Amino acid sequence: MTDFVLVAGARLSASAWDEVAAELRAAGHRPRPLTLSGLAEKRGVPAGQQTHVRDVVEEVERLDLREVVLVGHSYAGVPVGQAAARIGDRLARVVFVDSEVPVDGESFLSGWESDHIREAVAEHDGFWPPAPADHFAGQGLTDEQIARIIDRSCPHPGATLTEPAVLTRPLSELPATYVKCRLDDEEPPPVVAELVKSGHWELVEIDTGHWPMFSRPAELAGILAGLGPASPS
């Protein structure tokens, strides 16, 4: 039995993991979906990126989790990766699901052509608004799945996108799995390709788009369940 702390990407909360969590429970595991500060039911909580890092670390400590697998999707890979470096021997593995990974001193938006995101945040009182339906086209999603994503989406605190990452340990030292969703882009980001060479990282591919918790929840849950705890070498 494995504890999984599941953190969805920007504009999504713990509810994004409902189907994956059900599959993991059925397989005898303990999923712990987490809503980050400033989102959904935590909308009133001021949040920067380091707030989100603390959210993950504090959840692990609050539940006194050991041999925990941290899972970060999309944006959440940035705070989850930092949290993984901070929880010491509580960590079994960190899983990045088609996500960004933290780079010390850089923000989630570093290296992006991000003017449109910054403008949207400025126009919506400091929040990145939920995406329209056409944003999810070509990602292996049915109309019903797109409707569920939109229904579960919420404004995302803009400060979390621009605050820089602070790494307390090189990511290359962490036991990690990167799940690449091939419909989104067939190749992982260059920084991930380099980390895979470290020997502590593995690359897993899934033939779906950027939101596999909606398009392929059973397959994603099977990948997670198959990882199991793994101690750093």
C-alpha positions in Angstrom: 0.0 0.0 0.0 1.4 3.4 -1.1 0.5 6.9 -0.1 0.2 9.2 -3.1 0.0 13.0 -2.8 -1.6 14.1 -6.0 -1.4 17.7 -7.2 -3.0 18.9 -10.4 -1.8 21.6 -12.7 -2.8 25.3 -13.0 -6.5 26.2 -12.6 -7.3 22.7 -11.2 -7.9 21.5 -7.7 -8.0 18.1 -5.9 -11.2 17.2 -7.8 -9.2 16.7 -11.0 -7.9 13.4 -9.5 -11.3 11.9 -8.6 -11.2 9.2 -11.2 -7.5 8.4 -10.7 -8.0 8.4 -6.9 -10.8 5.9 -7.2 -8.6 3.6 -9.3 -5.8 3.8 -6.8 -8.1 3.1 -3.9 -9.5 0.0 -5.7 -5.9 -1.2 -6.1 -5.3 -0.9 -2.3 -3.4 2.4 -2.2 -4.1 5.7 -0.4 -4.4 8.6 -2.7 -4.2 12.1 -1.1 -5.4 14.6 -3.7 -4.4 18.1 -2.6 -5.9 21.5 -3.5 -3.2 24.2 -3.5 -3.7 27.6 -1.8 -5.6 30.2 -3.7 -7.6 27.7 -5.7 -11.2 26.4 -5.5 -12.2 25.9 -1.8 -8.9 27.7 -0.8 -9.6 30.7 -3.1 -9.3 33.3 -0.3 -5.7 32.2 0.7 -3.0 34.5 -0.7 -0.5 32.3 -2.6 2.8 32.6 -4.4 4.8 29.6 -5.7 6.6 29.1 -2.4 3.2 28.9 -0.7 2.4 26.0 -2.9 5.7 24.3 -2.1 4.8 24.6 1.6 1.3 23.3 0.9 2.9 20.0 -0.3 5.5 19.7 2.4 3.0 20.5 5.2 0.5 17.9 3.9 3.2 15.2 4.0 4.2 16.3 7.5 0.6 16.8 8.8 -0.3 13.2 7.7 3.1 11.9 8.9 3.5 10.2 5.5 6.5 7.9 4.9 7.6 6.3 1.7 5.3 8.8 0.0 5.0 9.3 -3.8 4.5 12.9 -4.8 2.8 13.5 -8.1 2.7 16.8 -9.9 0.9 17.5 -13.2 1.7 20.4 -15.5 2.4 23.6 -13.4 2.3 21.5 -10.2 5.6 19.8 -11.2 7.3 23.1 -10.2 6.2 23.2 -6.5 6.1 19.4 -6.2 9.7 19.1 -7.4 10.8 21.6 -4.8 8.8 19.9 -2.1 10.3 16.5 -3.0 13.8 17.9 -2.5 12.7 19.2 1.0 11.0 16.2 2.6 14.2 14.1 3.0 13.8 10.4 3.7 10.0 10.6 3.6 10.2 10.6 -0.2 9.9 7.3 -2.1 9.5 8.8 -5.5 8.4 12.0 -7.3 6.3 11.7 -10.5 6.0 14.5 -13.0 3.0 14.1 -15.2 3.6 16.0 -18.5 4.8 18.8 -16.3 7.3 21.6 -16.0 10.1 20.8 -13.6 11.7 23.4 -11.3 14.9 25.1 -12.3 16.6 27.1 -9.5 15.9 30.8 -9.9 13.4 30.4 -12.7 9.7 30.7 -12.7 7.0 28.6 -14.3 6.7 31.2 -17.1 10.5 31.4 -17.7 11.3 30.5 -21.3 7.7 30.8 -22.4 6.2 33.2 -24.8 4.1 34.2 -21.9 2.9 37.8 -22.6 -0.7 36.6 -23.2 -0.7 34.8 -19.8 0.7 37.8 -18.0 -1.9 40.1 -19.8 -4.7 37.7 -18.8 -3.6 37.7 -15.2 -3.4 41.5 -15.2 -6.9 41.7 -16.7 -8.4 39.3 -14.1 -7.4 40.9 -10.8 -4.2 38.8 -10.5 -5.7 35.5 -11.5 -5.2 33.3 -14.6 -8.7 32.6 -15.7 -9.9 29.1 -16.7 -9.4 28.0 -20.3 -12.2 27.8 -22.9 -13.2 24.5 -24.5 -11.1 25.0 -27.6 -7.9 25.0 -25.5 -8.4 21.2 -24.9 -8.8 20.3 -28.6 -6.5 17.6 -30.0 -5.7 16.2 -26.6 -7.5 12.9 -26.7 -10.5 14.1 -24.7 -14.2 13.5 -25.4 -16.6 16.4 -25.2 -17.8 15.0 -21.9 -14.3 14.9 -20.5 -13.7 18.5 -21.7 -16.9 19.6 -20.0 -15.7 18.0 -16.7 -12.3 19.7 -16.9 -14.1 23.1 -17.4 -16.5 22.3 -14.6 -13.6 21.6 -12.2 -11.5 24.5 -13.3 -11.0 27.7 -11.3 -9.0 30.9 -11.5 -5.3 30.4 -10.7 -3.3 32.9 -8.5 -0.9 34.7 -10.9 1.9 35.2 -8.4 2.6 31.4 -8.4 3.5 31.6 -12.1 6.1 34.3 -11.8 7.8 33.6 -8.5 11.2 31.8 -8.9 11.9 28.2 -7.8 14.3 27.6 -4.9 15.9 24.2 -5.1 17.5 22.8 -1.9 18.8 19.7 -3.6 19.6 18.9 -7.3 16.7 17.2 -9.0 19.1 14.7 -10.6 19.5 13.2 -7.1 15.8 12.4 -6.6 14.2 9.1 -7.5 11.8 10.3 -10.2 9.5 9.3 -13.0 8.5 11.6 -15.9 5.2 10.6 -17.6 5.3 12.1 -21.1 1.9 12.5 -22.8 2.7 12.1 -26.4 -0.3 13.9 -28.0 0.8 17.1 -26.3 4.4 16.8 -27.6 6.3 13.6 -28.5 9.5 14.6 -26.8 10.0 15.6 -23.1 11.5 19.1 -22.4 15.3 19.3 -22.9 15.8 19.7 -19.1 13.9 16.5 -18.5 15.9 14.6 -21.2 19.1 15.6 -19.3 17.7 14.5 -16.0 16.8 11.1 -17.3 20.5 10.6 -18.0 21.2 11.0 -14.3 20.3 7.4 -13.6 17.7 8.2 -10.9 15.0 9.3 -13.4 12.9 7.1 -15.7 10.8 8.1 -18.6 7.3 6.6 -19.2 5.2 7.5 -22.2 1.4 7.5 -22.5 -0.5 7.9 -25.8 -2.9 10.7 -24.7 -2.9 14.4 -24.3 -1.9 16.8 -21.5 -4.8 15.9 -19.1 -4.5 12.1 -18.6 -6.3 12.2 -15.3 -9.4 12.9 -17.4 -8.6 11.2 -20.7 -6.9 8.0 -19.4 -7.5 7.8 -15.6 -7.2 4.0 -15.3 -4.0 3.9 -17.4 -2.5 6.8 -15.4 -3.5 5.1 -12.1 -1.9 1.9 -13.4 1.3 3.6 -14.1 1.4 5.2 -10.6 0.4 2.0 -8.9 3.1 0.1 -10.8 5.9 2.4 -9.6 5.8 1.5 -5.9 8.2 3.0 -3.3 11.8 3.2 -4.4 14.6 4.4 -2.2 17.2 6.7 -3.6 20.4 5.0 -4.7 
